[in-house]
Amino acid sequence: MAITVNIYYHGTNGNARKFAQEMVDRGIVDAIRAEKGNITYAYFFPMEDEETVLLIDSWTDQKALDIHHDSPMMQQIMELRDAYDLHMQVERYISDTNDIPSKDQQFIKV
C-alpha cells in the first residue's frame, strides 16, 4: 500500500511550469526523491491547460510522508509556490496494487 498525492498547481503566465523547472534546477526534486519512503515525485503537463502542472507524489506510508512534510524542504517549496503565486487542487489516494481484479488486468500491458 502506498499513499499518492496528486497536486495540481494552477498559475498564470507560465508560472506553474516555471515553478516546476525551478524545483528541478535547485535540486529540490532530486533531494525529495532521495528521501526514505519516496516512491515517485514527478511533474506532468496537461496538454489542454498550459497554466497547470500536475505533481504525482507517492510515499510508502503516512510516516514517510509526515517526515517529508516536517523537512526543511517544505519551507523552500512553500516559498517558491508563493513566489510564483500558485494555487493548488489536491487529491489523495491509497494505492491498491496487490488486488487488481483479473478483469482489469487484461487491459494492462507491462
Buried (B, 14 or more C-beta within 10 A) or exposed (E): EBBBBBBBBBBEEEBBBBBBBBBEEEEBBEBBEEBEBBBEBEBEEEEEEEBBBBBBBBBBEEEBBEEBEEBEBEEBBEEBBEEBEBEEEEEEEEEEEEEEEEEEEEEEEE
